[in-house]
Amino acid sequence: MKKFILLGIMILSFLIQAESLTNQGIKYYKNNDYKRAEEYFLKAIEKNEKASFFALGTLYQEQKKYEKAEQMYLKAIENGFGITAFNNLGYLYYEQGKYDKAEYMYIKTLEEGGTPFINLGLLYEKQKKYEKAERMYLKAIQNGDIIAMYNLGVLYDEQQKYEKAEQIFFKALEFGDKRAFNNLGILYSKQQKYDKAEQMFLRAVENGNTNAMYNLGNLYEKQEKYDKAEQMYLKAIQNGDVEAIFDLGVLYGTQKKYYKAKEYIKKAADLGNEKAKEIYKIILQIENQ
């Protein structure tokens, strides 16, 4: 979400004078100094710098101050910032689960000449309106949006349309979206095509995808390749994957390495994993009998 908001802010910085109060506020916003940014945006509004309505809306949205953000976006629309403000309002309503209002704002964006196809696709997908979501992603792809290929692949995967998902993920790879390696691994794993899944996860790992490390650990564990599973879980943990801590504990339990199992289950429990908390309680009860 932050990248989406920053794009709007950066567009503003090109449209307004460098010495303006709004631009000063944008500088503070980019440095995460929201208090000073708000002060400058409010001063800019007093000086009739209309761009600050939109800027202040994005600031409030970032802080999840939804009512204030809504007010500022509506003011921005009144002052000529229709496309960007309608689009951001759509996302604002989406975040709050107000899907009808979100759809209305995205359609208004379209009417103003914008292209919120991905956002509409995400909205329809969230509501399980898969045909509408598919149409929006396809329109986004026609407009050259590479991210939409990835999203469409995920959509097909959710619907178990595996052949279509595979085709789209490979298309995404052709356009440089390396995330698709991991998704292809998941896709093949679901179909028990374990050799292909392994190849895709390894490619994803080569490209620095930490989720793929965890997924590859799962794949190896499923195949009872425990040494390889352990290596992948440890690699995922080194790269900050908390979920892998619990799975490694379970793996050690399966191998009857109970001391190590207890160690990692406790680590996962301490980090808030609910399953780990339950299992660790049971371990302590057994030890105290």
N, C-alpha and C positions, 0 to 999 in steps of 0.2 A: 504493500500500500504506500509506503513512504516514497518509493521511486515514482509512483504514479503522481503523487502530490508535488514532489520536487520538480517534475517536468513542467507542471503548470506555473510554478514559481519562476523557473528559469526562463520560460517563455516571456513572462512579465518583465523580467530584468532586461530583455532585449527591446521591449516595446516602450519602455519609459526612460526618462532622462537619468543619466548616471548619478547626478547630484540630488535627485529627488529623495524625499523622506521615505517613500515606499522602497526605493532601492537600498537605503540604509537599513530598513527593517528586514529586507531579504537577506542581507549580509549576516545579520544576527540570527535569522532563522536557519540559514545554512550551517551556522556554528552551534546550533541547538540552544541558543540563548533566547528562549521563547518569551521571557519576561520583557527583555529589551525590544525584541521584534514587535511584540504587541504594542508597546509604548509608541514606537515609530509609526506603525500602521495606523493607530488611532490619531496621532498628530497629523498624519498624511490625509486622513479623511476630513479632519477639521480644515485643512488647506485645500480641500476639494480635489485631492488626487484620487480619482475614482478607482484606479487599479487596486487600491488598498482594500476595497471591499472584498475582492476575490482573494487577495493575499491573506487577509485576516480570516477568511473562511477556511482556507487550507490549514492555517495555523491552528484554529480551534478544532478542526477535524482531526488533525494529528494528535491533539490532546484529548480527543473523544468528548469534547464539549459540544455535543451535537446540536443543541438548541441554538447556541450562539453561532455555530458554523452555518446552520440553515438560514438564520437571519442575514448573515453576511453574503451568502451566495445569492439569496433573493434580491438583496440590494445590488449586487454585482450585475445580475440579469437586467435590473431596471436601468443600469448605467452602461449597457452595451457589451457586457461580457457573457453573451448568451451561450455559445458553444461550450466553453470550458466550465462555466458555472453549472449549466444543466447537467453536464457529464459528471462533475464532482458531486452534485446533489444526488444524482442517481446512485453513486457509490455510497454516499452518506446514508441514504435510505436502505441500501442493501446491507450495510453493516448492522443496521438496527432491525433487520428482518421485515422491513416495510416494503415488501416486494412489488406491490401494485404501484406504489409511488415511485419506486426505483425504475420500473419499466416505463412509466409515464415520462420521467425525466430523460431516460435514454432515447426514447422516441422523439422527444423535443430536440435533443441533440442532433438526431438524424435530420429533422425538419430544418434545423439551422445550418445544415451542411457538414456536420461532424460525422465521424465513423466509429461509433461506440460498439462495433460488432462483437468484439471479444467480451466486453462487459455484459452485453445482452446475452451472449452465449453462456457465460458464467451464471448469470441470473436464472436463465431457463434450466440449466443443468442442476442448480441448487434445488429448483422446484420439481425436478425429475420430468421436465417437459423436453424430452430428449430430441424429438424431431425439430422443434424450434431451435434448440441449442445447436444442433447439427447445421441447420441452415445459416445461423449467425456465424459459426466458425468458418463455414465454407465461403461466406461473403468476405470475412476477414482475410482468408487465404487469397482470395481473388484480388484483394487490396494490397497483397504483398506482405502480410503479417505472419512472420515465421512462428511466433509464439502460438498462434491459432492452430498450427499443424499439431504441435505437441498436445494442446488441449483437446483437439478432436480425437487424437489417438487415445487419450485417457478416457474420453467419452465412449468410444467404441469398446474399449476394454471393460468399462463398467457394465456395458450391455452384453458382454461376452461375444461381441462381434470380432473375434480374434484375427481373422484374415484382414479385415479392413484396418484394424488397429495396427497390425504388423506393417501393412503398406504405408500407412501415414507416418509411423515412427521412422521407417527407413527414409521417407521423404524429408522428414524433419532433420535427420542426420545429414542428408545431402546439403541442406541449407545451414549446417553448422550447429544445430541444437544437440549438444552432447548428452543432455539429460535423457534422451531417447534410448541410449544404451541400457540404462538401468531399467527403464520401462519395458524394453524388449526382453530383458532378463526375467522380469516378473511375469510377463506374458507367456514366455516359454515354460517357466516353472509351473504356472497354473495348468499348462497342457502336458506336464510331465515330460517335456522335451529338455531333459536335464543337461545334456551336452551343449545344446544351443544356449540354454540359460546361463551356464557357466561362462561360455565365450563372451556373452554380452555383459555379464557382471564384471568380468575381468577387464573388458574394454572401458567400462564405466569407472572402475577403480583406477585404471591408468590415467583417466581424465579427472581424477581427484574427487569423485563422487563418494562421500562417506556413507550414504544410505546403501550404496551398492556393496560396500564392505560388510555391512550388517546382513544384507540380503544374501550375499554369497555364503556367509556363515550359516544362515538358515538352510540354504540349499545343501551345503556339505553335511550338516547335521541330519537333514532329512534322508540323506544317502548313507548315513552312518560313517562318514569320513571325518571322524572326530578330531584328528590332529589338524586337518585343514580348517575345520570349523573353528577350533580354538584359535588358530592363527588369525583368522579373519575377524573374529569377535574382539581379540586383543587389539588388532589394527584399528577397528572401529572405535573402540574405547579410547585409544590414544588420540583419535581425531574428534573426541567429544561426544560420541554416541552413548547416551545414558542407558538406552534400552538394551544395548549389547551387554551391559554389566549383568543384568538379570538373566539373560539368555545364556551367558557363559556360566553363571552359577548353576542353572538347570542342566547344562551340558556336563558339568563336573559331577552333578548328582547322578546323571544317567551312567557315567563311567565309574560310579562308586568312589569318586575322589571326594569324600564327604567333608574333609577339612577345607579344601578349596571351595567346595560348593557353599559351605556356610559363610566363608569369607566374602564371596561375591554376592550372595543373597543379602547379607547384612549391608553391604555397600549400596546395593540397589534400594533396599528398604530405607536407609538413611537419606537417600536422595528422593524419597517420596513415592516409590513404586508400590502401588497398593497390593499387587499380587505377592511381591517380595515380602512386604510386611506380614501378610497372612502366613506365608510359608516359614518365615523366620520365627514367628510365634510358635508354630507347630514344632519346629526344630528345638526350641528352648524347652517346650513342654516335654518332649521325648527325652531330652538330656536330663531333666529334673525328676524323672520318674524313678 
